[in-house]
Amino acid sequence: MSFLGSEGWGPPAVAAVAAILVAVAGGVATRTDAWYRRLRVPAWKPPDWAFGPVWTVIFLLTTIAAVTAWNGDPDPIARLLLVAAYAVNGVLNIAWSVLFFRFRRPDWALAEVAALWLSIAVLVLVTGRVSAAAGLMNLPYLAWVSVAACLNLRIVRLNAPFRGLA
């Protein structure tokens, strides 16, 4: 099945714009300011420069997976479920950055990352039911958020208690 399917550029364009909006919103929420630099982090934390390229690949793969699933199942209910799953995931993706970086609450972000992880598992299932390849394209996202959840837990343990912006 081709990336464009029979619907032309519409679905890829919409998916790309949505992915860019989520990425930009998450990026704007992410501040590596003095507060962040003072956090104690484990030695195995990936370097800050790695996050941009990793997220770029993840957003590219999830966008391709979404379009592949959209093109692979013309059923309106299946498409509504697909859009809802990606919308919920996008909100949760942004929310993690807001909680961690803007509210300075890694403890709240740790609770939220469980919901984000589950939403990615749903993406794997919703896209994988239409195309095994599309489901597999979401696995790097699941793996990265798994690492991020472990990192988030370690940061909470090394730095708690948190009091937000104060």
C-alpha positions in Angstrom: 0.0 0.0 0.0 1.4 3.4 -0.9 1.8 6.2 1.5 -0.5 8.4 -0.6 -3.1 5.7 -1.2 -6.0 6.7 -3.4 -6.7 10.0 -1.6 -3.7 12.0 -2.8 -2.0 14.6 -0.6 -4.9 15.4 1.7 -4.3 12.8 4.5 -0.5 13.2 4.5 -0.7 17.0 4.6 -3.2 17.0 7.5 -1.2 14.4 9.4 2.0 16.4 8.8 0.5 19.6 10.0 -0.9 17.9 13.1 2.5 16.3 13.9 4.3 19.7 13.4 1.8 21.4 15.7 2.3 18.8 18.4 6.1 19.0 18.0 6.1 22.8 18.1 3.8 22.9 21.1 5.9 20.4 23.0 9.1 22.2 22.0 7.8 25.6 23.1 6.8 24.0 26.5 10.3 22.6 26.9 12.7 24.9 28.6 16.2 23.8 29.5 16.7 26.7 31.8 18.6 27.0 35.1 16.0 25.0 37.0 16.3 22.1 34.6 20.1 22.3 34.6 20.2 22.1 38.4 18.2 18.8 38.4 20.2 15.8 39.4 20.0 13.2 36.6 21.3 9.7 36.2 24.5 9.1 34.3 22.6 7.2 31.6 20.5 10.2 30.6 20.8 10.8 26.8 22.5 14.1 26.0 20.2 17.0 25.4 21.2 17.3 21.7 19.8 13.8 21.0 16.2 14.6 21.9 15.6 16.7 18.8 16.7 14.1 16.2 15.0 11.3 18.1 11.7 13.2 18.2 12.0 14.1 14.6 12.2 10.4 13.6 9.4 9.5 15.9 7.1 12.1 14.6 7.9 11.1 11.0 7.2 7.5 11.7 4.0 8.1 13.6 2.8 10.4 10.8 3.5 7.7 8.1 1.8 5.1 10.3 -1.3 7.3 10.7 -1.6 8.0 7.0 -1.0 4.3 6.2 -3.8 3.3 8.6 -6.1 6.0 7.2 -5.6 4.9 3.7 -5.9 1.2 4.6 -9.3 1.4 6.2 -12.0 3.6 4.6 -14.6 2.8 7.3 -15.7 6.1 8.9 -15.8 4.6 12.4 -12.3 3.2 12.1 -11.1 6.5 10.8 -12.8 8.4 13.7 -11.1 6.0 16.2 -7.8 6.6 14.5 -8.1 10.4 14.6 -9.3 10.2 18.2 -6.4 8.0 19.2 -3.9 10.4 17.6 -5.6 13.5 19.1 -5.5 12.1 22.6 -1.9 11.1 22.1 -1.0 14.5 20.9 -2.6 16.2 23.9 -0.8 13.8 26.3 2.5 14.4 24.5 2.2 18.1 24.9 0.9 17.8 28.5 4.0 15.9 29.6 6.3 18.8 28.5 4.0 21.4 30.2 4.0 19.5 33.5 7.7 18.7 33.6 9.2 21.9 32.2 6.6 24.7 32.6 5.0 23.6 35.9 8.4 22.2 37.0 6.6 19.1 38.3 8.4 16.0 37.3 6.3 14.1 39.9 3.1 15.1 38.0 4.8 14.4 34.7 5.6 10.9 36.0 2.0 10.2 36.7 1.0 11.6 33.3 3.6 9.6 31.4 1.7 6.4 32.2 -1.3 7.7 30.3 1.0 8.8 27.4 2.6 5.3 27.3 -0.9 3.7 27.2 -2.0 6.1 24.4 1.1 5.0 22.3 0.1 1.4 22.9 -3.3 2.2 21.6 -1.7 3.8 18.5 0.2 0.6 17.9 -3.0 -1.4 18.1 -5.2 1.0 16.1 -2.7 1.3 13.3 -1.4 -2.3 13.5 -4.9 -3.7 13.0 -4.9 -2.1 9.5 -1.2 -2.6 8.7 1.4 -4.5 10.6 4.0 -2.1 9.2 2.1 0.9 10.5 1.8 -0.7 14.0 5.6 -1.4 14.0 6.3 2.2 13.0 4.9 3.3 16.4 7.2 1.0 18.4 10.2 3.5 18.5 7.8 6.0 20.0 6.8 3.5 22.7 10.4 2.5 23.3 11.5 6.2 23.6 8.7 7.1 26.0 9.6 3.9 28.0 13.1 5.3 28.4 11.7 8.7 29.2 9.4 7.3 31.9 12.4 5.6 33.5 14.4 8.8 33.3 11.4 10.7 34.7 11.2 8.3 37.7 14.9 8.6 38.4 14.7 12.4 38.3 11.8 12.3 40.7 13.7 10.0 43.1 16.9 12.1 42.9 15.2 15.5 43.3 11.9 15.3 45.2 10.1 17.0 46.7 8.8 19.4 44.0 6.9 22.5 44.6 6.2 23.7 41.1 7.1 27.2 40.0 7.9 28.4 43.5 
